[in-house]
Amino acid sequence: MNIPSIDDELRGVPAGSLIMLEGSPLSYANLVARVILSSRSTLGERSTYFVLDEDYDDVRDSMSSLGLRIYAFEASGVWFFMGREDKPLGESFNEYLKRIEEGDWTCVDTFSTLVNSLCKDDRELMQLISDFKDASRVGGGLHFLIVIPAMHVPRQLSIIRNMADMVIKVSYKESGNSYVRYLKVVKSKRRPHQGLIVPFSITRTGIVFETVTRIA
């Protein structure tokens, strides 16, 4: 699966980057991460999806409905689920970090749930993100953190945005009888630029990304 506007942008993001995908549940930010990782898996590269808010079968059904070949990816060993159906959360997270070190591209869905489960204060949140960064420096790859703003206090959001290498906001608005959704790159730490907006639609045959609009 080729996603020209997204693939071109991510191709210039340094390996080892943490990418915050920020949006409400209705924005479907997690679907964006699933499409990007599926694109990677299509190339034969490994992806790990750390899922905390859904059952694995729910994620599989969602991906299959969009034409993403999740069962084939799992069968060929290029896609791996981790999270709520495995070991205690802290133990599963440590194993997840090892997969980052081994070079997998990854996603935490949702990072908000992980933070609220493991972090009692700002210091623990910063340490959690530092653990991500340490692992990603070893393994490279890109790593997506799904963040739901309503699940955090403002200070937490500021810490996550500050420590993330890239921040992409995912939003939606009603247009006629349907919804139009947008990716808006608002921060790129190691590759600063003026940003971009990518409209996309969720259709019966998948997610359709439209023309990139640069932010003036």
C-alpha positions in Angstrom: 0.0 0.0 0.0 1.5 3.3 -1.1 0.5 6.5 0.7 2.3 9.1 -1.4 1.8 12.3 0.7 2.5 10.5 4.0 5.3 8.2 2.8 7.1 11.2 1.3 6.9 13.1 4.5 8.0 10.3 6.8 10.9 9.4 4.5 12.6 12.5 5.7 12.0 11.9 9.4 15.2 10.7 11.1 15.2 7.1 12.2 14.5 6.6 15.9 11.8 9.4 16.0 8.9 9.4 18.4 5.8 10.7 16.6 2.8 11.9 18.7 -0.5 11.4 16.9 -2.9 13.6 18.8 -6.7 13.5 18.5 -10.0 12.6 20.0 -11.4 9.1 19.5 -13.7 10.4 16.8 -10.6 11.6 14.8 -9.5 8.0 14.2 -5.8 8.9 14.8 -5.2 5.2 15.5 -6.3 4.2 12.0 -3.6 6.5 10.6 -0.9 4.7 12.5 -2.3 1.3 11.4 -2.3 2.3 7.8 1.3 3.6 8.0 2.6 0.5 9.8 0.7 -1.7 7.3 2.5 0.1 4.5 5.7 -0.8 6.2 4.7 -4.5 6.7 3.8 -4.7 3.0 7.5 -4.1 2.3 8.4 -7.0 4.5 9.5 -4.9 7.5 8.4 -5.8 11.1 5.8 -3.8 13.0 4.7 -4.1 16.6 1.3 -2.8 17.7 1.0 -2.3 21.5 -2.8 -2.1 22.0 -4.3 -1.3 25.4 -7.8 -0.1 24.7 -9.2 -2.8 22.5 -9.1 -6.6 22.0 -6.7 -7.8 19.3 -9.6 -9.2 17.3 -11.3 -5.8 17.3 -8.2 -4.3 15.8 -7.9 -7.1 13.3 -11.6 -6.6 12.2 -11.1 -2.8 11.9 -8.0 -3.3 9.8 -9.5 -6.0 7.6 -12.5 -3.7 6.9 -10.1 -1.2 5.4 -8.4 -3.7 3.2 -5.3 -4.0 5.4 -4.0 -7.5 5.2 -3.4 -8.0 8.9 -3.9 -11.8 8.9 -1.3 -12.2 6.2 1.1 -9.9 8.0 0.8 -11.9 11.2 1.2 -15.2 9.4 4.4 -14.0 7.7 5.8 -12.7 10.9 6.0 -9.0 10.0 3.2 -7.9 12.4 3.1 -8.5 16.1 0.5 -7.6 18.7 1.3 -6.8 22.3 -0.5 -5.3 25.3 -3.6 -6.0 27.3 -4.0 -9.7 26.4 -0.5 -10.6 27.5 1.5 -10.3 30.7 1.2 -7.6 33.4 1.5 -4.2 31.8 4.9 -3.3 33.1 6.4 -6.6 32.0 4.8 -6.3 28.5 6.1 -2.8 28.1 9.7 -3.9 28.8 9.3 -6.5 26.1 7.9 -3.9 23.8 11.0 -1.7 24.3 13.1 -4.7 23.3 11.3 -5.0 20.0 12.0 -1.3 19.4 15.7 -2.0 20.0 15.5 -4.8 17.5 14.3 -2.4 14.8 10.6 -2.8 14.6 8.4 0.2 13.7 5.8 0.5 16.5 2.7 2.1 17.8 1.2 2.4 21.3 -2.7 2.6 21.2 -3.2 4.5 23.3 -0.2 6.1 24.9 -2.7 8.0 27.1 -3.8 4.8 28.7 -0.2 3.7 29.2 0.7 7.0 30.9 -2.3 6.9 33.2 -1.5 3.3 34.1 2.2 3.6 34.8 3.0 7.3 35.7 2.1 8.8 39.0 3.8 12.2 38.4 5.6 14.3 35.8 9.0 12.7 36.7 7.7 9.2 35.8 6.2 10.5 32.6 9.5 12.0 31.5 11.3 8.8 32.4 8.8 6.7 30.4 9.4 8.9 27.3 13.1 8.8 27.9 12.9 4.9 27.9 11.3 5.1 24.5 14.0 7.4 23.2 16.8 5.2 24.5 15.3 2.2 22.8 14.6 4.0 19.6 18.2 5.3 19.4 19.3 1.7 19.4 16.8 0.2 16.9 15.9 3.2 14.7 12.5 3.0 13.1 9.5 5.3 13.7 7.3 5.0 16.7 3.8 6.3 17.0 2.2 7.4 20.3 -1.6 7.8 20.1 -2.6 10.6 22.5 -6.1 11.6 23.5 -5.9 15.1 24.9 -9.0 14.8 27.1 -7.3 12.0 29.1 -4.5 14.3 30.2 -4.0 17.5 32.3 -2.4 20.3 30.3 1.0 19.9 32.0 1.2 16.2 30.8 0.3 17.2 27.3 3.0 19.9 27.3 5.6 17.3 28.4 4.7 14.8 25.7 4.6 17.5 23.0 8.0 18.8 24.1 9.7 15.5 24.2 8.2 14.0 21.0 10.2 14.5 17.8 7.1 15.1 15.7 3.6 16.1 16.7 0.7 15.4 14.3 -2.8 16.6 15.2 -5.7 14.6 13.7 -9.0 16.3 13.5 -12.4 16.1 11.7 -15.3 18.2 10.6 -18.7 17.5 9.2 -19.0 18.0 5.4 -22.5 17.4 4.0 -23.5 13.9 5.0 -20.0 12.7 5.9 -16.9 13.7 7.8 -13.6 15.0 6.5 -10.5 14.3 8.6 -7.2 16.1 8.6 -3.6 15.4 9.6 -1.8 18.5 10.6 2.0 18.4 11.2 2.6 21.1 13.9 6.0 20.1 15.1 9.1 18.4 13.6 12.0 18.7 16.0 14.9 17.4 14.1 13.7 18.5 10.7 12.0 21.9 11.2 9.7 23.2 8.5 6.5 25.2 8.2 4.3 22.1 8.4 1.6 20.6 6.3 -2.1 19.5 6.3 -3.2 16.2 4.7 -7.0 15.7 4.3 -8.1 12.1 4.3 -11.4 10.1 4.2 -12.4 6.8 5.5 -14.2 4.8 2.8 -15.6 1.3 2.4 -12.4 0.3 0.6 -9.9 2.0 2.9 -8.4 5.3 3.9 -7.9 7.8 1.1 -5.2 10.5 1.6 -5.6 13.6 -0.5 -3.3 16.4 -1.6 -0.8 17.9 0.8 -1.3 21.5 1.7 1.7 23.3 3.1 1.0 25.5 6.1 1.8 29.1 5.2 
